[in-house]
Amino acid sequence: MNIYLRLLRPRQWIKNILVFTAIFFAKDIFIWEKFFSTSIAALVFCLVASSVYIVNDIFDRETDAKHPVKKNRPLASGEIRLSLALWILFCLLVVSFGLIFWFVPQILWLILLYLALNFVYSFYLKKIPIIELLTISSFYLLRIEVGGLSAQASISRWLILCTIFISLFLVIGKRLAEYGHAEKRIVLYSYSEEFLKQFLVIASALSIASYGLYSILGVNSSLAIYAIFFVILGISRYLYLIYNSQEAEEPEKLILNDHMILITLLVWAIYMFLIFYI
């Protein structure tokens, strides 16, 4: 069972919490129909994301076998046969599109766009400096758009900006953590460590600034601005860990394992919940 979980990477599903962003900030989270549609959309994204991971593992299995960490992935290590991986991929896609057509057909085009972008990224865009970072950032944004469309909830343009900058921050941190490996992804040879560090600082500053502007211009509450303290703390803590550990290579693992970041996220969510719903 552990082998299949490693293939599907359920730890990565934490990113799909972003699907609930639209109804949370639109103050619609207690409207059952919208919550149900968003939950189905989040489930679809989990299954589709796992499908994409399998496709990437299939095409990258030889490269992954030379990587100090990725060599332990089921396909790279030979623990799962290619034929079995293809069968699992087929089942995931069948279930995903079945859920879409039955419950949330309005998100079909966004899911197809997500799949298409992933395939183009895997075969071409991941080798192009800067473009590869922006492409991955767009995957985070698509999660929010899927959530908004599934529940027919409006999404603030400020929130879109926050998502773009914060996702860039996470991706650049991941690249910086990968930079020190002897065997690394091709695109990293096009970067310098100094460039990634400077770009990381820019992304963190833009994340804080855009959230600050959102809390002033996008939220009808004078108390919202004080949530910036949690944002600054979370981003600063993440920066600290990037420079003092290698866990930023797996952002979801770093977030789940660091108590300070988890507590900061929880307190921020409670604070914003009280502002929106009480």
DAZI-V974181 format. One record per helix or strand of 2 or more residues. SS is the DSSP state (2 for helix, 1 for strand). FROM is the first residue (numbers start at 1). TO is the last residue. Records with the same first field share a line. If there is no record, write none. Layout:
SS=FROM-TO ; FROM-TO
This chain:
2=2-8 ; 10-25 ; 32-64 ; 70-72 ; 74-77 ; 82-103 ; 105-123 ; 125-127 ; 131-151 ; 157-178 ; 186-190 ; 193-217 ; 224-244 ; 247-249 ; 251-257 ; 259-277
